[in-house]
Amino acid sequence: MDIPFSRWNLAIERRRSRRHFDPNLPIAPETLAALDKVCNQFAPFPHARSRLITESAETVFKGIIGSYGKIRDASAFIAFIGNMDGPFVQEEVGYTGEGIILEATALGLDTCWVGGFFRPEVAGSLVKLSNNERVLAVTPVGYSREFDSWEEKSMAGFARSHTRLPLSKLVRGLPREKWPDWVNICLEAARLAPSAANRQPWGFDVQDNSITVFVRTRGPEFNVSKRLDCGIAMLHLEVAAADCGRRGQWEFLPSPQVARFKIYSQSVLSALTQCGR
Ligand SMILES: Cc1cc2nc3c(=O)[nH]c(=O)nc-3n(C[C@H](O)[C@H](O)[C@H](O)COP(=O)(O)O)c2cc1C
C-alpha cells in the first residue's frame, strides 16, 4: 500500500493518546471497514502485522491495576503483532502500528498505544497467533469522552503527556547550520512521536543525505522495547520527508543504532517517478 503522506502528516499534529471512550458513540460500520482495510494492507515489513478486533475489547484491558494504562469503554482494539523470528521485529511493529494509528486519527478516531498494561494472552487468543508471533502492543479505538475523569487528567500529568524534548537534546552529527532544508521538518515530526511513558528514547545522527535513528537513553525498558518507540519515530520522519518531496529508504542497523534513512538521489527519484512509485 502507498502511504498517504499528506493525510498522515496532518494526523501527526492532531494525534494524542486518549484512554476513556464514550460508550454512547459507536464507530460507524464504514469507518470500521476503512480501518480494517488499512490494517490488512499496510504491512511494509515481513515480521509485523495489525489486526482490528471489534469484539470483547474490554477483556483485553480488564483487571489491569493502576491508573496508567487504564482503558475504559473501548468497543474495538487493534493488535500490533510481531513475528519474533525477525531480527528487527520491534522497530517493524512500531513503524507499522503508527501507520495504523495515524490512519485511525485521520478517520477521526481516538487511540492510545498500550504496550505494558494489557492482557497479551487474551489479545493473542482473539487474533489467533501463529508460531513465534506475539502481540507486542495494542490500541483501543473509538471516540474519547471529554477530559472528564480525574484519572485521565492525572495520567496526562504522570507521563507529562504531550511535552517533548527539544531537538538540541536529541541530535548529533552535522551542526544545525549545515542541515539540508528537509532535515528540520523531518526531525520535528519525529520528535512528536508517542513513546511508552513518554520516555522519548530516540536520538538522531544527521549527515548530508541521511538520518540515523539510534537508542539514546540507557536504563530499563519496562516491558516495552525502546526500539519499538524508535520505529514509531521512523514512520513520522519518513512521512514528513515525503510530504516535503524527499523520498528515501530505510536500512535496519544493529543496536544501539536502529535504522538509517537515506535520501534518494535526484536520478533515482526521477526513475521511481517514471515507473509510477
Ligand atoms: C509503545 C508505547 C506503549 C505505551 N504504553 C502505554 C500503556 O501501557 N498505558 C498507557 O496508558 N499509555 C501508554 N502509552 C502512551 C504514552 O504514555 C503516550 O504516548 C505518551 O505519554 C505521549 O503522549 P501522547 O501520546 O498524548 O503524545 C504508550 C505509548 C507507546 C508509544
Ligand as a Chemical Component Dictionary entry (heavy atoms), coordinates in Angstrom:
data_LIG
# 
_chem_comp.id                   LIG 
_chem_comp.type                 NON-POLYMER 
_chem_comp.pdbx_formal_charge   0 
_chem_comp.three_letter_code    LIG 
# 
loop_
_chem_comp_atom.comp_id 
_chem_comp_atom.atom_id 
_chem_comp_atom.alt_atom_id 
_chem_comp_atom.type_symbol 
_chem_comp_atom.charge 
_chem_comp_atom.model_Cartn_x 
_chem_comp_atom.model_Cartn_y 
_chem_comp_atom.model_Cartn_z 
_chem_comp_atom.pdbx_ordinal 
LIG C1  C1  C 0 4.916  1.742  22.687 1  
LIG C2  C2  C 0 4.028  2.529  23.623 2  
LIG C3  C3  C 0 3.479  1.933  24.730 3  
LIG C4  C4  C 0 2.610  2.656  25.559 4  
LIG N1  N1  N 0 2.039  2.000  26.617 5  
LIG C5  C5  C 0 1.112  2.657  27.342 6  
LIG C6  C6  C 0 0.433  1.949  28.374 7  
LIG O1  O1  O 0 0.685  0.759  28.649 8  
LIG N2  N2  N 0 -0.535 2.617  29.047 9  
LIG C7  C7  C 0 -0.864 3.928  28.756 10 
LIG O2  O2  O 0 -1.771 4.478  29.378 11 
LIG N3  N3  N 0 -0.204 4.634  27.806 12 
LIG C8  C8  C 0 0.759  4.014  27.088 13 
LIG N4  N4  N 0 1.400  4.696  26.083 14 
LIG C9  C9  C 0 1.038  6.101  25.768 15 
LIG C10 C10 C 0 2.119  7.074  26.216 16 
LIG O3  O3  O 0 2.053  7.289  27.598 17 
LIG C11 C11 C 0 1.935  8.395  25.424 18 
LIG O4  O4  O 0 2.120  8.138  24.063 19 
LIG C12 C12 C 0 2.917  9.472  25.863 20 
LIG O5  O5  O 0 2.672  9.870  27.180 21 
LIG C13 C13 C 0 2.852  10.704 24.955 22 
LIG O6  O6  O 0 1.585  11.267 24.974 23 
LIG P1  P1  P 0 0.763  11.470 23.629 24 
LIG O7  O7  O 0 0.602  10.103 23.013 25 
LIG O8  O8  O 0 -0.558 12.068 24.040 26 
LIG O9  O9  O 0 1.555  12.367 22.728 27 
LIG C14 C14 C 0 2.309  4.021  25.272 28 
LIG C15 C15 C 0 2.897  4.622  24.166 29 
LIG C16 C16 C 0 3.735  3.898  23.341 30 
LIG C17 C17 C 0 4.302  4.554  22.118 31 
# 
loop_
_chem_comp_bond.comp_id 
_chem_comp_bond.atom_id_1 
_chem_comp_bond.atom_id_2 
_chem_comp_bond.value_order 
_chem_comp_bond.pdbx_ordinal 
LIG C1  C2  SING 1  
LIG C2  C3  SING 2  
LIG C2  C16 DOUB 3  
LIG C3  C4  DOUB 4  
LIG C4  N1  SING 5  
LIG C4  C14 SING 6  
LIG N1  C5  DOUB 7  
LIG C5  C6  SING 8  
LIG C5  C8  SING 9  
LIG C6  O1  DOUB 10 
LIG C6  N2  SING 11 
LIG N2  C7  SING 12 
LIG C7  O2  DOUB 13 
LIG C7  N3  SING 14 
LIG N3  C8  DOUB 15 
LIG C8  N4  SING 16 
LIG N4  C9  SING 17 
LIG N4  C14 SING 18 
LIG C9  C10 SING 19 
LIG C10 O3  SING 20 
LIG C10 C11 SING 21 
LIG C11 O4  SING 22 
LIG C11 C12 SING 23 
LIG C12 O5  SING 24 
LIG C12 C13 SING 25 
LIG C13 O6  SING 26 
LIG O6  P1  SING 27 
LIG P1  O7  DOUB 28 
LIG P1  O8  SING 29 
LIG P1  O9  SING 30 
LIG C14 C15 DOUB 31 
LIG C15 C16 SING 32 
LIG C16 C17 SING 33 
# 
